Amino acid sequence: MTDFPTSFDRDDLLKCARGELFGPGNAQLPAPPMLMMDRITSISGDGGEHGKG
C-alpha cells in the first residue's frame, strides 16, 4: 500500500475542497464554512460485515 499522509493542515483541506489534493475523479471536501474531514482509522479489502472491505 502506498504511504499517504496521516494528517492535513488547513491549506491541504482547502486544496481538497478545490479537488487538488487527491487528483481528478476523487472525492472533494465541502468548501468553507463546512471545511472538515473524518478520521479513518483502518481500511481493509476483506473486512466488514460482509467480508468485502
N, C-alpha and C positions, 0 to 999 in steps of 0.2 A: 504494500500500500504506500502511496506517495505521502511524504511528510507535508502536512499543512499546518499553518499557524494555529495555536490554541487560544489566542486572544486577539482582539482587534481594537484599535483606537478609534476615536471619533472620525478621523479622516477616512479610515478603512470603511466604516459604516456608511459614510456619505458616498464613497465610491460604489459600495454595494447597492445603495439606493438608486444610483445612476446606471447600474448594470456594468460597471467597470472592474469589479473585484474578482469575480469568478469566471468571466468570459461570456461570450454570446450564448443565448439559449438557456442560461442558468437562472435560478430564482433571484429576485431582487427584493430588498427590504423596502418597507414603506419609507417615504421621504419624511423629513421633519414636518410636524412635531411628533410623529409616530415612530421615530428612528429607534429601532430595537432589534435584538437578536436573541433567540432562546439558546440555552446551553444544551448541547448534545453530548452525552457522556459516553455513548457507545454505539457503534454501527457494526452490524454483523450480516453476512449474506445468508445465514441459515437460522437466525434466532426468531423470536416472536412466537405468538400463539399458534401459528400455522406452519412454522419452520421455513418461512420464505424470506426472512430478513426484516 
